[in-house]
Amino acid sequence: MALITTYQDFIRRVEELGFLPMSNILRGYPSLGAETPGHIWHTGLETDPWQWKDRAAEAKQLAYGCILGGHKGFVCANMYPVFYAAYHPSELMPERWASGTVNQVTWKLWLQFEEKRTINTSQARKLLNLSVKKGASQVDLALKELQRDYYITVSGNMRKVSVDGHLYGWPSNLYTRLADWLPESWAADLNLWQRDEAREAILDGVAVISKSLDRKAIAHGLGF
């Protein structure tokens, strides 16, 4: 039986759980896909879960993106410092570039975020001179990596505008540098957790709900 049928149901459910994957990445743990009726998806209505993700990110009610070990999902405010500590590298990005931990596309894209703060998918490709046919997958992987490591986050979406001012095409994600998107109240506790203890806290929480999974399986599913 689906639990989530309205936007407020959705927000409450994520706050109750602490985090919620978009799809079933953890067997026995809830996901937005599993807890919403199929017929309300992609309707373009207020009850469409596909729109909730952008609404929540834009309103800064929840964090959304590839922030669960590279998987799409949501994290609520009080758990955000825990997830940030669990995934965000301790080294600064220039240090990671110098040591070869990040590739050239990711580094160049990060420099664009440092300058422009907010970029959408098509803009990212243009800024790196990569097209849909040539190199787009590299940009997509770089965007995913920067989300996974909590450098950037989804902040909403936007559609293309024609020369005569009309919107067209499917909306594309807007990504914003985390330091510019993060609410001040969330940022206050970012440095309270160590990586190991943060990951253990997340594993503890999942294990209580998903009793069919052992800790190794949970850790694997979350990319620890």
Secondary structure, DSSP 8 states (H G I E B T S, - for coil): -----SHHHHHHHHHHHSEEESS--STTS--TTTTS-GGGTTS-STT-HHHHHHHHHHTTSSEEEEEETTEEEEE-GGGHHHHHHHHS-SS-HHHHHHHT-S-HHHHHHHHHHHHHSEEEHHHHHHHTT-BTTTBHHHHHHHHHHHHHTTSEEEEEEEEEE-TTS-EEEEEEEEEEEHHHHS-HHHHTTTTS--HHHHHHHHHHHHHHH-TTS-HHHHHHHTT-
